[in-house]
Amino acid sequence: APPGWVGDWHPAPKRQWMLYLTGCIEAEVSDGERRQFTPGSVTLVEDTMGKGHRSRVVGSEAVLLAVVYVGESESVC
């Protein structure tokens, strides 16, 4: 995602791990909580229904991340 990118409210398409490789992104969830993720951060995104989340790139560096979809039968420890 390039600097200045903003993603409006949306649910995740499916459960997924997000591994942040470059840049800084801020995510806001439906209860108003906001967090920033930088290189080395890893999140499990599970908001597949409802309002979901919104996000934006913070700063002048593009955000590069890897997304790993979690299958329905997998469990998370």
mmCIF file of the N, C-alpha and C atoms, coordinates in Angstrom:
data_MODEL
# 
_entry.id   MODEL 
# 
loop_
_atom_site.group_PDB 
_atom_site.id 
_atom_site.type_symbol 
_atom_site.label_atom_id 
_atom_site.label_alt_id 
_atom_site.label_comp_id 
_atom_site.label_asym_id 
_atom_site.label_entity_id 
_atom_site.label_seq_id 
_atom_site.pdbx_PDB_ins_code 
_atom_site.Cartn_x 
_atom_site.Cartn_y 
_atom_site.Cartn_z 
_atom_site.occupancy 
_atom_site.B_iso_or_equiv 
_atom_site.pdbx_formal_charge 
_atom_site.auth_seq_id 
_atom_site.auth_comp_id 
_atom_site.auth_asym_id 
_atom_site.auth_atom_id 
_atom_site.pdbx_PDB_model_num 
ATOM 1   N N  . ALA A 1 1  ? 0.849   -1.172  0.000  1.00 0.00 ? 1  ALA A N  1 
ATOM 2   C CA . ALA A 1 1  ? 0.000   0.000   0.000  1.00 0.00 ? 1  ALA A CA 1 
ATOM 3   C C  . ALA A 1 1  ? 0.899   1.241   0.000  1.00 0.00 ? 1  ALA A C  1 
ATOM 4   N N  . PRO A 1 2  ? 0.634   2.178   -0.881 1.00 0.00 ? 2  PRO A N  1 
ATOM 5   C CA . PRO A 1 2  ? 1.481   3.364   -0.988 1.00 0.00 ? 2  PRO A CA 1 
ATOM 6   C C  . PRO A 1 2  ? 1.218   4.370   0.136  1.00 0.00 ? 2  PRO A C  1 
ATOM 7   N N  . PRO A 1 3  ? 2.162   5.281   0.368  1.00 0.00 ? 3  PRO A N  1 
ATOM 8   C CA . PRO A 1 3  ? 1.931   6.347   1.352  1.00 0.00 ? 3  PRO A CA 1 
ATOM 9   C C  . PRO A 1 3  ? 0.629   7.077   1.037  1.00 0.00 ? 3  PRO A C  1 
ATOM 10  N N  . GLY A 1 4  ? -0.135  7.394   2.062  1.00 0.00 ? 4  GLY A N  1 
ATOM 11  C CA . GLY A 1 4  ? -1.407  8.090   1.876  1.00 0.00 ? 4  GLY A CA 1 
ATOM 12  C C  . GLY A 1 4  ? -2.600  7.175   1.656  1.00 0.00 ? 4  GLY A C  1 
ATOM 13  N N  . TRP A 1 5  ? -2.368  5.871   1.490  1.00 0.00 ? 5  TRP A N  1 
ATOM 14  C CA . TRP A 1 5  ? -3.473  4.937   1.238  1.00 0.00 ? 5  TRP A CA 1 
ATOM 15  C C  . TRP A 1 5  ? -4.391  4.853   2.444  1.00 0.00 ? 5  TRP A C  1 
ATOM 16  N N  . VAL A 1 6  ? -5.704  4.806   2.180  1.00 0.00 ? 6  VAL A N  1 
ATOM 17  C CA . VAL A 1 6  ? -6.715  4.644   3.219  1.00 0.00 ? 6  VAL A CA 1 
ATOM 18  C C  . VAL A 1 6  ? -7.691  3.576   2.766  1.00 0.00 ? 6  VAL A C  1 
ATOM 19  N N  . GLY A 1 7  ? -7.968  2.613   3.628  1.00 0.00 ? 7  GLY A N  1 
ATOM 20  C CA . GLY A 1 7  ? -8.970  1.590   3.353  1.00 0.00 ? 7  GLY A CA 1 
ATOM 21  C C  . GLY A 1 7  ? -10.168 1.825   4.250  1.00 0.00 ? 7  GLY A C  1 
ATOM 22  N N  . ASP A 1 8  ? -11.331 2.096   3.647  1.00 0.00 ? 8  ASP A N  1 
ATOM 23  C CA . ASP A 1 8  ? -12.540 2.371   4.423  1.00 0.00 ? 8  ASP A CA 1 
ATOM 24  C C  . ASP A 1 8  ? -13.028 1.101   5.125  1.00 0.00 ? 8  ASP A C  1 
ATOM 25  N N  . TRP A 1 9  ? -14.070 1.208   5.914  1.00 0.00 ? 9  TRP A N  1 
ATOM 26  C CA . TRP A 1 9  ? -14.598 0.096   6.696  1.00 0.00 ? 9  TRP A CA 1 
ATOM 27  C C  . TRP A 1 9  ? -14.902 -1.107  5.813  1.00 0.00 ? 9  TRP A C  1 
ATOM 28  N N  . HIS A 1 10 ? -14.445 -2.279  6.263  1.00 0.00 ? 10 HIS A N  1 
ATOM 29  C CA . HIS A 1 10 ? -14.719 -3.535  5.553  1.00 0.00 ? 10 HIS A CA 1 
ATOM 30  C C  . HIS A 1 10 ? -14.371 -4.721  6.445  1.00 0.00 ? 10 HIS A C  1 
ATOM 31  N N  . PRO A 1 11 ? -15.104 -5.825  6.315  1.00 0.00 ? 11 PRO A N  1 
ATOM 32  C CA . PRO A 1 11 ? -14.715 -7.037  7.031  1.00 0.00 ? 11 PRO A CA 1 
ATOM 33  C C  . PRO A 1 11 ? -13.598 -7.743  6.262  1.00 0.00 ? 11 PRO A C  1 
ATOM 34  N N  . ALA A 1 12 ? -12.827 -8.553  6.949  1.00 0.00 ? 12 ALA A N  1 
ATOM 35  C CA . ALA A 1 12 ? -11.802 -9.365  6.278  1.00 0.00 ? 12 ALA A CA 1 
ATOM 36  C C  . ALA A 1 12 ? -12.506 -10.417 5.425  1.00 0.00 ? 12 ALA A C  1 
ATOM 37  N N  . PRO A 1 13 ? -11.933 -10.778 4.276  1.00 0.00 ? 13 PRO A N  1 
ATOM 38  C CA . PRO A 1 13 ? -12.573 -11.775 3.416  1.00 0.00 ? 13 PRO A CA 1 
ATOM 39  C C  . PRO A 1 13 ? -12.620 -13.166 4.046  1.00 0.00 ? 13 PRO A C  1 
ATOM 40  N N  . LYS A 1 14 ? -11.655 -13.461 4.900  1.00 0.00 ? 14 LYS A N  1 
ATOM 41  C CA . LYS A 1 14 ? -11.625 -14.696 5.685  1.00 0.00 ? 14 LYS A CA 1 
ATOM 42  C C  . LYS A 1 14 ? -10.576 -14.534 6.766  1.00 0.00 ? 14 LYS A C  1 
ATOM 43  N N  . ARG A 1 15 ? -10.510 -15.464 7.723  1.00 0.00 ? 15 ARG A N  1 
ATOM 44  C CA . ARG A 1 15 ? -9.488  -15.386 8.779  1.00 0.00 ? 15 ARG A CA 1 
ATOM 45  C C  . ARG A 1 15 ? -8.115  -15.404 8.120  1.00 0.00 ? 15 ARG A C  1 
ATOM 46  N N  . GLN A 1 16 ? -7.235  -14.539 8.592  1.00 0.00 ? 16 GLN A N  1 
ATOM 47  C CA . GLN A 1 16 ? -5.927  -14.433 7.955  1.00 0.00 ? 16 GLN A CA 1 
ATOM 48  C C  . GLN A 1 16 ? -4.880  -13.891 8.924  1.00 0.00 ? 16 GLN A C  1 
ATOM 49  N N  . TRP A 1 17 ? -3.676  -14.394 8.767  1.00 0.00 ? 17 TRP A N  1 
ATOM 50  C CA . TRP A 1 17 ? -2.511  -13.840 9.450  1.00 0.00 ? 17 TRP A CA 1 
ATOM 51  C C  . TRP A 1 17 ? -1.956  -12.750 8.565  1.00 0.00 ? 17 TRP A C  1 
ATOM 52  N N  . MET A 1 18 ? -1.562  -11.624 9.156  1.00 0.00 ? 18 MET A N  1 
ATOM 53  C CA . MET A 1 18 ? -0.919  -10.547 8.417  1.00 0.00 ? 18 MET A CA 1 
ATOM 54  C C  . MET A 1 18 ? 0.451   -10.318 9.029  1.00 0.00 ? 18 MET A C  1 
ATOM 55  N N  . LEU A 1 19 ? 1.476   -10.388 8.189  1.00 0.00 ? 19 LEU A N  1 
ATOM 56  C CA . LEU A 1 19 ? 2.860   -10.211 8.609  1.00 0.00 ? 19 LEU A CA 1 
ATOM 57  C C  . LEU A 1 19 ? 3.376   -8.926  7.967  1.00 0.00 ? 19 LEU A C  1 
ATOM 58  N N  . TYR A 1 20 ? 3.719   -7.952  8.775  1.00 0.00 ? 20 TYR A N  1 
ATOM 59  C CA . TYR A 1 20 ? 4.100   -6.626  8.301  1.00 0.00 ? 20 TYR A CA 1 
ATOM 60  C C  . TYR A 1 20 ? 5.600   -6.587  8.016  1.00 0.00 ? 20 TYR A C  1 
ATOM 61  N N  . LEU A 1 21 ? 5.954   -6.231  6.785  1.00 0.00 ? 21 LEU A N  1 
ATOM 62  C CA . LEU A 1 21 ? 7.341   -6.283  6.332  1.00 0.00 ? 21 LEU A CA 1 
ATOM 63  C C  . LEU A 1 21 ? 8.001   -4.907  6.225  1.00 0.00 ? 21 LEU A C  1 
ATOM 64  N N  . THR A 1 22 ? 7.266   -3.904  5.748  1.00 0.00 ? 22 THR A N  1 
ATOM 65  C CA . THR A 1 22 ? 7.806   -2.542  5.657  1.00 0.00 ? 22 THR A CA 1 
ATOM 66  C C  . THR A 1 22 ? 6.708   -1.537  5.987  1.00 0.00 ? 22 THR A C  1 
ATOM 67  N N  . GLY A 1 23 ? 7.113   -0.343  6.362  1.00 0.00 ? 23 GLY A N  1 
ATOM 68  C CA . GLY A 1 23 ? 6.179   0.746   6.596  1.00 0.00 ? 23 GLY A CA 1 
ATOM 69  C C  . GLY A 1 23 ? 5.421   0.632   7.907  1.00 0.00 ? 23 GLY A C  1 
ATOM 70  N N  . CYS A 1 24 ? 4.427   1.492   8.054  1.00 0.00 ? 24 CYS A N  1 
ATOM 71  C CA . CYS A 1 24 ? 3.602   1.535   9.258  1.00 0.00 ? 24 CYS A CA 1 
ATOM 72  C C  . CYS A 1 24 ? 2.150   1.698   8.834  1.00 0.00 ? 24 CYS A C  1 
ATOM 73  N N  . ILE A 1 25 ? 1.287   0.878   9.401  1.00 0.00 ? 25 ILE A N  1 
ATOM 74  C CA . ILE A 1 25 ? -0.140  0.968   9.100  1.00 0.00 ? 25 ILE A CA 1 
ATOM 75  C C  . ILE A 1 25 ? -0.903  1.077   10.410 1.00 0.00 ? 25 ILE A C  1 
ATOM 76  N N  . GLU A 1 26 ? -1.950  1.877   10.407 1.00 0.00 ? 26 GLU A N  1 
ATOM 77  C CA . GLU A 1 26 ? -2.811  2.010   11.571 1.00 0.00 ? 26 GLU A CA 1 
ATOM 78  C C  . GLU A 1 26 ? -4.146  1.362   11.240 1.00 0.00 ? 26 GLU A C  1 
ATOM 79  N N  . ALA A 1 27 ? -4.628  0.518   12.130 1.00 0.00 ? 27 ALA A N  1 
ATOM 80  C CA . ALA A 1 27 ? -5.926  -0.127  11.955 1.00 0.00 ? 27 ALA A CA 1 
ATOM 81  C C  . ALA A 1 27 ? -6.852  0.310   13.079 1.00 0.00 ? 27 ALA A C  1 
ATOM 82  N N  . GLU A 1 28 ? -8.113  0.528   12.728 1.00 0.00 ? 28 GLU A N  1 
ATOM 83  C CA . GLU A 1 28 ? -9.143  0.867   13.707 1.00 0.00 ? 28 GLU A CA 1 
ATOM 84  C C  . GLU A 1 28 ? -10.236 -0.185  13.617 1.00 0.00 ? 28 GLU A C  1 
ATOM 85  N N  . VAL A 1 29 ? -10.648 -0.721  14.759 1.00 0.00 ? 29 VAL A N  1 
ATOM 86  C CA . VAL A 1 29 ? -11.717 -1.713  14.791 1.00 0.00 ? 29 VAL A CA 1 
ATOM 87  C C  . VAL A 1 29 ? -13.025 -1.046  15.212 1.00 0.00 ? 29 VAL A C  1 
ATOM 88  N N  . SER A 1 30 ? -14.125 -1.793  15.122 1.00 0.00 ? 30 SER A N  1 
ATOM 89  C CA . SER A 1 30 ? -15.455 -1.210  15.285 1.00 0.00 ? 30 SER A CA 1 
ATOM 90  C C  . SER A 1 30 ? -15.718 -0.584  16.651 1.00 0.00 ? 30 SER A C  1 
ATOM 91  N N  . ASP A 1 31 ? -14.975 -0.986  17.699 1.00 0.00 ? 31 ASP A N  1 
ATOM 92  C CA . ASP A 1 31 ? -15.191 -0.368  19.016 1.00 0.00 ? 31 ASP A CA 1 
ATOM 93  C C  . ASP A 1 31 ? -14.354 0.901   19.206 1.00 0.00 ? 31 ASP A C  1 
ATOM 94  N N  . GLY A 1 32 ? -13.638 1.324   18.150 1.00 0.00 ? 32 GLY A N  1 
ATOM 95  C CA . GLY A 1 32 ? -12.866 2.556   18.208 1.00 0.00 ? 32 GLY A CA 1 
ATOM 96  C C  . GLY A 1 32 ? -11.403 2.379   18.561 1.00 0.00 ? 32 GLY A C  1 
ATOM 97  N N  . GLU A 1 33 ? -11.001 1.171   18.954 1.00 0.00 ? 33 GLU A N  1 
ATOM 98  C CA . GLU A 1 33 ? -9.597  0.936   19.291 1.00 0.00 ? 33 GLU A CA 1 
ATOM 99  C C  . GLU A 1 33 ? -8.739  1.064   18.037 1.00 0.00 ? 33 GLU A C  1 
ATOM 100 N N  . ARG A 1 34 ? -7.607  1.733   18.183 1.00 0.00 ? 34 ARG A N  1 
ATOM 101 C CA . ARG A 1 34 ? -6.650  1.900   17.075 1.00 0.00 ? 34 ARG A CA 1 
ATOM 102 C C  . ARG A 1 34 ? -5.298  1.371   17.504 1.00 0.00 ? 34 ARG A C  1 
ATOM 103 N N  . ARG A 1 35 ? -4.631  0.713   16.552 1.00 0.00 ? 35 ARG A N  1 
ATOM 104 C CA . ARG A 1 35 ? -3.274  0.216   16.800 1.00 0.00 ? 35 ARG A CA 1 
ATOM 105 C C  . ARG A 1 35 ? -2.439  0.427   15.555 1.00 0.00 ? 35 ARG A C  1 
ATOM 106 N N  . GLN A 1 36 ? -1.147  0.629   15.774 1.00 0.00 ? 36 GLN A N  1 
ATOM 107 C CA . GLN A 1 36 ? -0.217  0.750   14.658 1.00 0.00 ? 36 GLN A CA 1 
ATOM 108 C C  . GLN A 1 36 ? 0.641   -0.503  14.574 1.00 0.00 ? 36 GLN A C  1 
ATOM 109 N N  . PHE A 1 37 ? 0.907   -0.919  13.337 1.00 0.00 ? 37 PHE A N  1 
ATOM 110 C CA . PHE A 1 37 ? 1.708   -2.111  13.082 1.00 0.00 ? 37 PHE A CA 1 
ATOM 111 C C  . PHE A 1 37 ? 2.889   -1.733  12.206 1.00 0.00 ? 37 PHE A C  1 
ATOM 112 N N  . THR A 1 38 ? 4.069   -2.182  12.613 1.00 0.00 ? 38 THR A N  1 
ATOM 113 C CA . THR A 1 38 ? 5.323   -1.866  11.936 1.00 0.00 ? 38 THR A CA 1 
ATOM 114 C C  . THR A 1 38 ? 6.033   -3.171  11.570 1.00 0.00 ? 38 THR A C  1 
ATOM 115 N N  . PRO A 1 39 ? 7.148   -3.084  10.840 1.00 0.00 ? 39 PRO A N  1 
ATOM 116 C CA . PRO A 1 39 ? 7.854   -4.308  10.451 1.00 0.00 ? 39 PRO A CA 1 
ATOM 117 C C  . PRO A 1 39 ? 8.123   -5.229  11.643 1.00 0.00 ? 39 PRO A C  1 
ATOM 118 N N  . GLY A 1 40 ? 7.801   -6.506  11.449 1.00 0.00 ? 40 GLY A N  1 
ATOM 119 C CA . GLY A 1 40 ? 7.949   -7.495  12.507 1.00 0.00 ? 40 GLY A CA 1 
ATOM 120 C C  . GLY A 1 40 ? 6.653   -7.791  13.241 1.00 0.00 ? 40 GLY A C  1 
ATOM 121 N N  . SER A 1 41 ? 5.644   -6.929  13.084 1.00 0.00 ? 41 SER A N  1 
ATOM 122 C CA . SER A 1 41 ? 4.346   -7.177  13.710 1.00 0.00 ? 41 SER A CA 1 
ATOM 123 C C  . SER A 1 41 ? 3.630   -8.301  12.972 1.00 0.00 ? 41 SER A C  1 
ATOM 124 N N  . VAL A 1 42 ? 2.848   -9.067  13.725 1.00 0.00 ? 42 VAL A N  1 
ATOM 125 C CA . VAL A 1 42 ? 2.026   -10.136 13.160 1.00 0.00 ? 42 VAL A CA 1 
ATOM 126 C C  . VAL A 1 42 ? 0.658   -10.049 13.820 1.00 0.00 ? 42 VAL A C  1 
ATOM 127 N N  . THR A 1 43 ? -0.408  -10.105 13.014 1.00 0.00 ? 43 THR A N  1 
ATOM 128 C CA . THR A 1 43 ? -1.757  -10.072 13.570 1.00 0.00 ? 43 THR A CA 1 
ATOM 129 C C  . THR A 1 43 ? -2.597  -11.186 12.965 1.00 0.00 ? 43 THR A C  1 
ATOM 130 N N  . LEU A 1 44 ? -3.554  -11.663 13.758 1.00 0.00 ? 44 LEU A N  1 
ATOM 131 C CA . LEU A 1 44 ? -4.562  -12.597 13.269 1.00 0.00 ? 44 LEU A CA 1 
ATOM 132 C C  . LEU A 1 44 ? -5.835  -11.785 13.100 1.00 0.00 ? 44 LEU A C  1 
ATOM 133 N N  . VAL A 1 45 ? -6.290  -11.654 11.873 1.00 0.00 ? 45 VAL A N  1 
ATOM 134 C CA . VAL A 1 45 ? -7.480  -10.861 11.568 1.00 0.00 ? 45 VAL A CA 1 
ATOM 135 C C  . VAL A 1 45 ? -8.670  -11.815 11.460 1.00 0.00 ? 45 VAL A C  1 
ATOM 136 N N  . GLU A 1 46 ? -9.669  -11.595 12.314 1.00 0.00 ? 46 GLU A N  1 
ATOM 137 C CA . GLU A 1 46 ? -10.814 -12.507 12.365 1.00 0.00 ? 46 GLU A CA 1 
ATOM 138 C C  . GLU A 1 46 ? -12.168 -11.807 12.213 1.00 0.00 ? 46 GLU A C  1 
ATOM 139 N N  . ASP A 1 47 ? -12.170 -10.524 11.893 1.00 0.00 ? 47 ASP A N  1 
ATOM 140 C CA . ASP A 1 47 ? -13.441 -9.791  11.792 1.00 0.00 ? 47 ASP A CA 1 
ATOM 141 C C  . ASP A 1 47 ? -14.061 -9.987  10.408 1.00 0.00 ? 47 ASP A C  1 
ATOM 142 N N  . THR A 1 48 ? -14.556 -11.182 10.177 1.00 0.00 ? 48 THR A N  1 
ATOM 143 C CA . THR A 1 48 ? -15.083 -11.554 8.859  1.00 0.00 ? 48 THR A CA 1 
ATOM 144 C C  . THR A 1 48 ? -16.548 -11.181 8.669  1.00 0.00 ? 48 THR A C  1 
ATOM 145 N N  . MET A 1 49 ? -17.203 -10.666 9.697  1.00 0.00 ? 49 MET A N  1 
ATOM 146 C CA . MET A 1 49 ? -18.600 -10.254 9.585  1.00 0.00 ? 49 MET A CA 1 
ATOM 147 C C  . MET A 1 49 ? -18.764 -8.891  10.243 1.00 0.00 ? 49 MET A C  1 
ATOM 148 N N  . GLY A 1 50 ? -19.862 -8.241  9.947  1.00 0.00 ? 50 GLY A N  1 
ATOM 149 C CA . GLY A 1 50 ? -20.149 -6.950  10.559 1.00 0.00 ? 50 GLY A CA 1 
ATOM 150 C C  . GLY A 1 50 ? -19.382 -5.810  9.912  1.00 0.00 ? 50 GLY A C  1 
ATOM 151 N N  . LYS A 1 51 ? -19.169 -4.760  10.674 1.00 0.00 ? 51 LYS A N  1 
ATOM 152 C CA . LYS A 1 51 ? -18.523 -3.537  10.188 1.00 0.00 ? 51 LYS A CA 1 
ATOM 153 C C  . LYS A 1 51 ? -17.065 -3.758  9.792  1.00 0.00 ? 51 LYS A C  1 
ATOM 154 N N  . GLY A 1 52 ? -16.375 -4.652  10.502 1.00 0.00 ? 52 GLY A N  1 
ATOM 155 C CA . GLY A 1 52 ? -14.983 -4.932  10.173 1.00 0.00 ? 52 GLY A CA 1 
ATOM 156 C C  . GLY A 1 52 ? -14.024 -3.919  10.751 1.00 0.00 ? 52 GLY A C  1 
ATOM 157 N N  . HIS A 1 53 ? -13.126 -3.427  9.907  1.00 0.00 ? 53 HIS A N  1 
ATOM 158 C CA . HIS A 1 53 ? -12.073 -2.506  10.341 1.00 0.00 ? 53 HIS A CA 1 
ATOM 159 C C  . HIS A 1 53 ? -11.756 -1.545  9.206  1.00 0.00 ? 53 HIS A C  1 
ATOM 160 N N  . ARG A 1 54 ? -11.015 -0.513  9.529  1.00 0.00 ? 54 ARG A N  1 
ATOM 161 C CA . ARG A 1 54 ? -10.474 0.372   8.495  1.00 0.00 ? 54 ARG A CA 1 
ATOM 162 C C  . ARG A 1 54 ? -9.006  0.575   8.794  1.00 0.00 ? 54 ARG A C  1 
ATOM 163 N N  . SER A 1 55 ? -8.255  0.970   7.787  1.00 0.00 ? 55 SER A N  1 
ATOM 164 C CA . SER A 1 55 ? -6.815  1.110   7.996  1.00 0.00 ? 55 SER A CA 1 
ATOM 165 C C  . SER A 1 55 ? -6.261  2.202   7.089  1.00 0.00 ? 55 SER A C  1 
ATOM 166 N N  . ARG A 1 56 ? -5.057  2.654   7.464  1.00 0.00 ? 56 ARG A N  1 
ATOM 167 C CA . ARG A 1 56 ? -4.396  3.695   6.666  1.00 0.00 ? 56 ARG A CA 1 
ATOM 168 C C  . ARG A 1 56 ? -2.897  3.572   6.848  1.00 0.00 ? 56 ARG A C  1 
ATOM 169 N N  . VAL A 1 57 ? -2.180  3.958   5.806  1.00 0.00 ? 57 VAL A N  1 
ATOM 170 C CA . VAL A 1 57 ? -0.720  3.981   5.867  1.00 0.00 ? 57 VAL A CA 1 
ATOM 171 C C  . VAL A 1 57 ? -0.308  5.244   6.611  1.00 0.00 ? 57 VAL A C  1 
ATOM 172 N N  . VAL A 1 58 ? 0.599   5.090   7.564  1.00 0.00 ? 58 VAL A N  1 
ATOM 173 C CA . VAL A 1 58 ? 1.118   6.203   8.359  1.00 0.00 ? 58 VAL A CA 1 
ATOM 174 C C  . VAL A 1 58 ? 2.548   6.466   7.895  1.00 0.00 ? 58 VAL A C  1 
ATOM 175 N N  . GLY A 1 59 ? 2.868   7.714   7.620  1.00 0.00 ? 59 GLY A N  1 
ATOM 176 C CA . GLY A 1 59 ? 4.230   8.068   7.234  1.00 0.00 ? 59 GLY A CA 1 
ATOM 177 C C  . GLY A 1 59 ? 4.441   8.025   5.727  1.00 0.00 ? 59 GLY A C  1 
ATOM 178 N N  . SER A 1 60 ? 5.704   8.115   5.339  1.00 0.00 ? 60 SER A N  1 
ATOM 179 C CA . SER A 1 60 ? 6.058   8.255   3.918  1.00 0.00 ? 60 SER A CA 1 
ATOM 180 C C  . SER A 1 60 ? 6.554   6.966   3.276  1.00 0.00 ? 60 SER A C  1 
ATOM 181 N N  . GLU A 1 61 ? 6.569   5.868   4.025  1.00 0.00 ? 61 GLU A N  1 
ATOM 182 C CA . GLU A 1 61 ? 7.038   4.600   3.466  1.00 0.00 ? 61 GLU A CA 1 
ATOM 183 C C  . GLU A 1 61 ? 5.856   3.707   3.113  1.00 0.00 ? 61 GLU A C  1 
ATOM 184 N N  . ALA A 1 62 ? 5.941   3.057   1.951  1.00 0.00 ? 62 ALA A N  1 
ATOM 185 C CA . ALA A 1 62 ? 4.897   2.121   1.549  1.00 0.00 ? 62 ALA A CA 1 
ATOM 186 C C  . ALA A 1 62 ? 4.851   0.937   2.515  1.00 0.00 ? 62 ALA A C  1 
ATOM 187 N N  . VAL A 1 63 ? 3.673   0.364   2.669  1.00 0.00 ? 63 VAL A N  1 
ATOM 188 C CA . VAL A 1 63 ? 3.485   -0.813  3.508  1.00 0.00 ? 63 VAL A CA 1 
ATOM 189 C C  . VAL A 1 63 ? 3.487   -2.056  2.624  1.00 0.00 ? 63 VAL A C  1 
ATOM 190 N N  . LEU A 1 64 ? 4.336   -2.999  2.996  1.00 0.00 ? 64 LEU A N  1 
ATOM 191 C CA . LEU A 1 64 ? 4.372   -4.299  2.334  1.00 0.00 ? 64 LEU A CA 1 
ATOM 192 C C  . LEU A 1 64 ? 4.079   -5.333  3.399  1.00 0.00 ? 64 LEU A C  1 
ATOM 193 N N  . LEU A 1 65 ? 3.134   -6.214  3.113  1.00 0.00 ? 65 LEU A N  1 
ATOM 194 C CA . LEU A 1 65 ? 2.816   -7.253  4.077  1.00 0.00 ? 65 LEU A CA 1 
ATOM 195 C C  . LEU A 1 65 ? 2.540   -8.565  3.367  1.00 0.00 ? 65 LEU A C  1 
ATOM 196 N N  . ALA A 1 66 ? 2.649   -9.635  4.121  1.00 0.00 ? 66 ALA A N  1 
ATOM 197 C CA . ALA A 1 66 ? 2.312   -10.965 3.617  1.00 0.00 ? 66 ALA A CA 1 
ATOM 198 C C  . ALA A 1 66 ? 1.023   -11.393 4.306  1.00 0.00 ? 66 ALA A C  1 
ATOM 199 N N  . VAL A 1 67 ? 0.130   -11.991 3.530  1.00 0.00 ? 67 VAL A N  1 
ATOM 200 C CA . VAL A 1 67 ? -1.150  -12.447 4.063  1.00 0.00 ? 67 VAL A CA 1 
ATOM 201 C C  . VAL A 1 67 ? -1.217  -13.962 3.911  1.00 0.00 ? 67 VAL A C  1 
ATOM 202 N N  . VAL A 1 68 ? -1.540  -14.634 5.014  1.00 0.00 ? 68 VAL A N  1 
ATOM 203 C CA . VAL A 1 68 ? -1.675  -16.086 5.001  1.00 0.00 ? 68 VAL A CA 1 
ATOM 204 C C  . VAL A 1 68 ? -3.097  -16.411 5.456  1.00 0.00 ? 68 VAL A C  1 
ATOM 205 N N  . TYR A 1 69 ? -3.895  -16.969 4.542  1.00 0.00 ? 69 TYR A N  1 
ATOM 206 C CA . TYR A 1 69 ? -5.274  -17.330 4.893  1.00 0.00 ? 69 TYR A CA 1 
ATOM 207 C C  . TYR A 1 69 ? -5.281  -18.554 5.786  1.00 0.00 ? 69 TYR A C  1 
ATOM 208 N N  . VAL A 1 70 ? -6.186  -18.541 6.769  1.00 0.00 ? 70 VAL A N  1 
ATOM 209 C CA . VAL A 1 70 ? -6.320  -19.641 7.715  1.00 0.00 ? 70 VAL A CA 1 
ATOM 210 C C  . VAL A 1 70 ? -7.506  -20.494 7.266  1.00 0.00 ? 70 VAL A C  1 
ATOM 211 N N  . GLY A 1 71 ? -7.274  -21.783 7.069  1.00 0.00 ? 71 GLY A N  1 
ATOM 212 C CA . GLY A 1 71 ? -8.341  -22.689 6.662  1.00 0.00 ? 71 GLY A CA 1 
ATOM 213 C C  . GLY A 1 71 ? -9.379  -22.874 7.755  1.00 0.00 ? 71 GLY A C  1 
ATOM 214 N N  . GLU A 1 72 ? -10.559 -23.280 7.366  1.00 0.00 ? 72 GLU A N  1 
ATOM 215 C CA . GLU A 1 72 ? -11.657 -23.470 8.313  1.00 0.00 ? 72 GLU A CA 1 
ATOM 216 C C  . GLU A 1 72 ? -11.357 -24.513 9.365  1.00 0.00 ? 72 GLU A C  1 
ATOM 217 N N  . SER A 1 73 ? -10.611 -25.545 9.024  1.00 0.00 ? 73 SER A N  1 
ATOM 218 C CA . SER A 1 73 ? -10.382 -26.640 9.973  1.00 0.00 ? 73 SER A CA 1 
ATOM 219 C C  . SER A 1 73 ? -9.162  -26.430 10.868 1.00 0.00 ? 73 SER A C  1 
ATOM 220 N N  . GLU A 1 74 ? -8.390  -25.380 10.626 1.00 0.00 ? 74 GLU A N  1 
ATOM 221 C CA . GLU A 1 74 ? -7.189  -25.142 11.430 1.00 0.00 ? 74 GLU A CA 1 
ATOM 222 C C  . GLU A 1 74 ? -7.578  -24.496 12.761 1.00 0.00 ? 74 GLU A C  1 
ATOM 223 N N  . SER A 1 75 ? -6.854  -24.863 13.786 1.00 0.00 ? 75 SER A N  1 
ATOM 224 C CA . SER A 1 75 ? -7.059  -24.224 15.083 1.00 0.00 ? 75 SER A CA 1 
ATOM 225 C C  . SER A 1 75 ? -5.850  -23.356 15.393 1.00 0.00 ? 75 SER A C  1 
ATOM 226 N N  . VAL A 1 76 ? -6.075  -22.334 16.182 1.00 0.00 ? 76 VAL A N  1 
ATOM 227 C CA . VAL A 1 76 ? -5.013  -21.406 16.556 1.00 0.00 ? 76 VAL A CA 1 
ATOM 228 C C  . VAL A 1 76 ? -4.673  -21.651 18.008 1.00 0.00 ? 76 VAL A C  1 
ATOM 229 N N  . CYS A 1 77 ? -3.411  -21.860 18.292 1.00 0.00 ? 77 CYS A N  1 
ATOM 230 C CA . CYS A 1 77 ? -2.968  -22.108 19.669 1.00 0.00 ? 77 CYS A CA 1 
ATOM 231 C C  . CYS A 1 77 ? -2.467  -20.839 20.299 1.00 0.00 ? 77 CYS A C  1 
# 
